[in-house]
Amino acid sequence: MTVILVIVCFLVFIVVDFSLNRRKAMQTVSGEASRAAASAWGAEYVDGFLVPRSVSYHSGHSWLVRERKNLMRVGADEFAAALAGRVEKIELPKVGQWIRQGQKAFTFIRDGQKTEMVSPTEGEVMEVNAEVLGNPALLRQDPYGKGWLLSVHVPDEESTGRNLVPQKLVGEWMREAVERLYAMQPSLAGAVAADGGRPAEDLLATLPGADWKDVTGKFFLTN
């Protein structure tokens, strides 16, 4: 009987040890995948938010990247996409329309409310992303990829660059944005972990007291 008990205890120990090691392995793989994604983007995570170094940022949380001379692709950064959350509709300027840097250019709609974002550049709209118009969820799922918004012909690239967040200050700027959000909505303080945790898909959805239009407008510089 004693021998049987010893064997049973030994088997239980093996199962528990296997389970714990498997969990550690899964966590390690998950962490490595996260770092691989950041590396693929030429990016780093700032307080949990993906911040590609290959794009430039406007202080209203829109981004742009140079596709070729005088042509820029434009979108909303991951912080903006997480704040906007599950938008039901996106409105963009029409092809041929002239947009101005720092002025309202994009509209996100959810639950009958609208919030707007400003353009990171000035120029003529050459193309709008029909895919994100048909599937607004792409804005949150892939803000720097399939969730892009516009392509813009920018005659004066130098002037545009002077009004963007300096590259060396992007990390500090994003950290300050997250801290401001925590100060406005203390319940979110644990939603984005400083140890590399990822933000919720819809940051404000679980906060019944949060005014979506007001909070987004403050960060998007449209309030």
C-alpha positions as CSV (number, residue, x, y, z in Angstrom):
1,M,0.0,0.0,0.0
2,T,2.8,2.3,0.9
3,V,4.5,1.6,-2.4
4,I,1.3,2.5,-4.3
5,L,1.0,5.8,-2.5
6,V,4.6,6.7,-3.3
7,I,4.0,5.9,-7.0
8,V,0.8,8.0,-7.0
9,C,2.5,10.9,-5.4
10,F,5.3,10.6,-7.8
11,L,2.9,10.7,-10.8
12,V,1.1,13.7,-9.4
13,F,4.4,15.5,-9.0
14,I,5.3,14.8,-12.6
15,V,1.9,16.1,-13.9
16,V,2.1,19.3,-11.8
17,D,5.7,19.9,-12.9
18,F,4.8,19.4,-16.6
19,S,1.8,21.7,-16.3
20,L,3.9,24.5,-14.7
21,N,6.7,24.1,-17.2
22,R,4.3,24.2,-20.1
23,R,2.7,27.4,-18.8
24,K,6.2,29.0,-18.5
25,A,7.0,27.9,-22.0
26,M,3.8,29.3,-23.4
27,Q,4.5,32.7,-21.6
28,T,8.0,32.7,-23.0
29,V,6.8,32.0,-26.5
30,S,4.1,34.7,-26.1
31,G,6.8,37.2,-25.0
32,E,9.1,36.3,-27.9
33,A,6.2,36.6,-30.4
34,S,5.5,40.1,-29.0
35,R,9.1,41.1,-29.3
36,A,9.2,39.6,-32.8
37,A,6.2,41.7,-33.9
38,A,7.9,44.8,-32.5
39,S,11.1,44.0,-34.4
40,A,9.2,43.4,-37.6
41,W,7.6,46.9,-37.3
42,G,11.0,48.4,-36.5
43,A,9.1,49.4,-33.3
44,E,9.1,49.3,-29.6
45,Y,6.2,49.2,-27.0
46,V,5.7,52.2,-24.9
47,D,3.6,51.4,-21.9
48,G,2.1,48.5,-23.9
49,F,1.3,50.5,-27.1
50,L,3.0,49.6,-30.3
51,V,5.0,52.6,-31.6
52,P,6.8,52.0,-34.9
53,R,9.9,54.0,-35.4
54,S,9.4,53.9,-39.1
55,V,6.5,56.4,-39.0
56,S,6.2,60.0,-37.9
57,Y,3.6,61.2,-35.4
58,H,1.4,64.3,-35.0
59,S,0.6,65.3,-31.4
60,G,-3.1,64.5,-32.1
61,H,-2.2,60.8,-32.4
62,S,-2.3,60.5,-36.2
63,W,0.7,59.2,-38.1
64,L,2.3,59.4,-41.5
65,V,4.9,57.6,-43.5
66,R,6.6,58.5,-46.8
67,E,5.6,56.2,-49.6
68,R,7.6,58.0,-52.2
69,K,8.6,61.6,-52.9
70,N,5.7,63.9,-52.0
71,L,3.3,61.0,-51.2
72,M,2.4,60.2,-47.6
73,R,0.3,57.4,-46.1
74,V,-1.7,58.5,-43.1
75,G,-3.4,56.7,-40.2
76,A,-4.3,56.7,-36.5
77,D,-1.7,55.4,-34.0
78,E,-2.5,52.4,-31.7
79,F,-3.2,54.7,-28.7
80,A,-5.9,56.5,-30.8
81,A,-7.3,53.2,-32.1
82,A,-7.6,51.8,-28.6
83,L,-9.4,54.9,-27.4
84,A,-11.7,54.9,-30.3
85,G,-12.4,51.2,-29.7
86,R,-15.1,49.4,-31.6
87,V,-16.1,52.2,-34.0
88,E,-19.1,51.4,-36.3
89,K,-18.3,53.8,-39.1
90,I,-15.4,55.9,-40.4
91,E,-15.8,59.0,-42.5
92,L,-12.8,60.3,-44.6
93,P,-12.3,63.2,-47.0
94,K,-12.9,62.5,-50.7
95,V,-10.2,61.9,-53.2
96,G,-9.1,65.3,-54.6
97,Q,-10.0,67.1,-51.4
98,W,-7.3,69.4,-49.8
99,I,-6.7,68.8,-46.1
100,R,-4.6,70.9,-43.8
101,Q,-2.2,69.9,-41.1
102,G,-3.8,70.2,-37.6
103,Q,-7.3,70.5,-38.9
104,K,-10.1,68.0,-38.6
105,A,-10.0,65.3,-41.3
106,F,-11.2,62.0,-40.0
107,T,-14.4,61.1,-38.2
108,F,-15.1,57.9,-36.1
109,I,-18.7,57.0,-35.1
110,R,-20.0,54.7,-32.4
111,D,-23.3,54.6,-30.4
112,G,-24.6,57.6,-32.2
113,Q,-21.6,59.8,-31.2
114,K,-18.9,61.2,-33.4
115,T,-15.2,62.0,-32.6
116,E,-12.8,63.6,-35.0
117,M,-9.0,63.5,-35.6
118,V,-6.8,66.1,-37.2
119,S,-4.6,65.5,-40.2
120,P,-0.8,65.1,-39.6
121,T,-0.1,66.8,-42.9
122,E,-1.3,69.2,-45.6
123,G,-2.0,68.2,-49.2
124,E,-4.4,66.6,-51.7
125,V,-6.1,63.3,-50.9
126,M,-5.0,60.8,-53.5
127,E,-6.6,57.7,-52.2
128,V,-8.8,56.5,-49.3
129,N,-8.6,53.1,-47.8
130,A,-11.9,51.5,-49.0
131,E,-11.1,48.3,-47.0
132,V,-11.2,50.2,-43.6
133,L,-14.3,52.0,-44.6
134,G,-16.0,48.7,-45.2
135,N,-14.5,47.1,-42.1
136,P,-13.8,49.7,-39.4
137,A,-12.5,47.0,-37.0
138,L,-9.3,47.1,-39.0
139,L,-8.5,50.5,-37.4
140,R,-8.0,48.7,-34.1
141,Q,-6.7,45.4,-35.4
142,D,-4.0,46.7,-37.6
143,P,-3.6,50.6,-37.2
144,Y,-0.3,50.8,-39.0
145,G,-1.1,48.2,-41.7
146,K,-4.5,47.4,-43.1
147,G,-6.1,50.1,-40.9
148,W,-4.4,53.0,-42.7
149,L,-6.7,55.8,-43.7
150,L,-5.4,58.0,-46.6
151,S,-2.7,58.6,-49.1
152,V,-1.9,62.3,-49.5
153,H,0.1,64.3,-52.0
154,V,2.3,66.6,-49.9
155,P,3.9,69.4,-51.9
156,D,5.9,70.7,-48.9
157,E,7.4,67.8,-47.0
158,E,9.8,70.0,-45.0
159,S,7.0,72.2,-43.6
160,T,5.0,69.1,-42.6
161,G,8.0,67.7,-40.7
162,R,8.5,70.8,-38.6
163,N,5.1,70.3,-36.9
164,L,5.4,66.7,-36.0
165,V,6.6,65.1,-32.7
166,P,10.4,65.0,-32.9
167,Q,11.5,61.3,-33.3
168,K,13.8,61.4,-30.3
169,L,10.8,62.5,-28.1
170,V,8.2,60.0,-29.4
171,G,8.6,57.6,-26.5
172,E,8.4,60.3,-23.9
173,W,5.3,61.9,-25.7
174,M,3.5,58.5,-25.7
175,R,4.3,57.8,-22.0
176,E,2.9,61.3,-21.1
177,A,-0.3,60.5,-23.1
178,V,-0.8,57.3,-21.1
179,E,-0.2,59.0,-17.8
180,R,-2.7,61.7,-18.8
181,L,-5.3,59.0,-19.6
182,Y,-4.7,57.4,-16.2
183,A,-5.1,60.8,-14.5
184,M,-8.4,61.3,-16.3
185,Q,-9.7,57.7,-15.8
186,P,-8.0,56.1,-12.7
187,S,-9.8,52.9,-13.3
188,L,-7.7,52.3,-16.4
189,A,-4.4,52.4,-14.4
190,G,-4.1,48.6,-14.6
191,A,-5.4,48.2,-18.1
192,V,-2.0,48.7,-19.7
193,A,0.8,47.1,-17.8
194,A,4.3,48.7,-17.7
195,D,5.9,45.3,-18.1
196,G,4.9,44.9,-21.7
197,G,1.1,44.1,-21.3
198,R,-1.1,45.0,-24.2
199,P,-3.9,47.5,-24.1
200,A,-7.5,46.4,-24.1
201,E,-9.2,46.3,-27.5
202,D,-11.6,49.0,-26.4
203,L,-10.1,51.0,-23.5
204,L,-13.2,53.0,-22.5
205,A,-15.8,50.3,-23.1
206,T,-15.8,49.0,-19.5
207,L,-16.0,52.5,-17.9
208,P,-19.6,53.5,-17.6
209,G,-18.7,57.0,-16.4
210,A,-16.3,57.7,-19.3
211,D,-17.4,60.3,-21.9
212,W,-16.1,58.7,-25.1
213,K,-16.4,61.9,-27.2
214,D,-14.8,64.1,-24.5
215,V,-11.9,61.8,-23.7
216,T,-11.0,61.1,-27.3
217,G,-11.4,64.7,-28.3
218,K,-8.9,65.8,-25.7
219,F,-6.2,63.5,-27.0
220,F,-7.1,64.0,-30.7
221,L,-6.9,67.8,-30.2
222,T,-10.5,68.4,-31.4
223,N,-12.1,69.5,-28.1
